[in-house]
Amino acid sequence: MSTAEPENERRTEEETAGADDEDTGAQVAPIVRLEEVAVTTGEENEDAILDLKAKLYRFDKGGNQWKERGAGTVKFLKHKETGKVRLVMRQSKTLKICANHLVIPTMTVQEHAGNEKSCVWHAADFADGELKDEFFCIRFASIENCKTFMETFQEVAESQKKKEENEDASKAAGLLEKLSVEDKKSEEKSEEKAEEKTKADDIKEEKPSDDAEKKAETASA
């Protein structure tokens, strides 16, 4: 009798605990409601030309060695309005920018000595919030990705060169047109002044001078 009572009590407690764990179907509203926050990356007005995973290094002149900058995704982004292209790379986990610079016509990229999966280039980088002259090395998982990156890099640099040449030509044409308009206006003003002078001379010839009028009056008297 004494041993049965504790067992019965344990069963009752287990049944009670089980009953407490049962889903009642009631919906409990969260205490705090989290609102969606719009996140801007600064890339909203740009189109991605290339998007590849890689690992980036920068050359430390002081230590005379390569230092890892981060592993993530490297992109070439073309601005929808200006047409300018920049290289941007973010770390995979933190999304921290480890490279951010414009691709300009004078830039060149070449294969890293002894490694077909890597290539190097110089750039005025703005990843740290200020312009710094950096020597970058990027390594890809395959030779094909490295070649694609280099080809795209060179194509972008050449397209920016043509873009600058077209802009210079447009500026020159605009300047010549402006000068032509100004010259035309100057000629028109000169012609107007010449016409006004001619009219004034004609009026003087038609109207006798005051001395002539006085002489004529004296003679008649």
FENVENLIN-V23942 format. One line per field, one symbol per residue. psi: psi as a letter, one per 30 degrees, with the letter a starting at -180 (. if undefined). A space follows every 10 residues. Layout:
psi->???
This chain:
psi->eefeeeeeee eeeeeeeeee fkjffkkkkk ekkkkkkkkk fggeglkkek jlklkklkkj eefhlkkkfl kbkkljkkkf efgkklkkkk keefgkkfkj lkjlffkkkl kkkgjfflll lkljkgeggk kkjkjlkkkl fleeeeeeee eeeeeeeeee eeeeeeeeee eeeeeeeeee eeeeeeeeee eeeeeeeeee eeeeeeklle eeeeeeeeee .
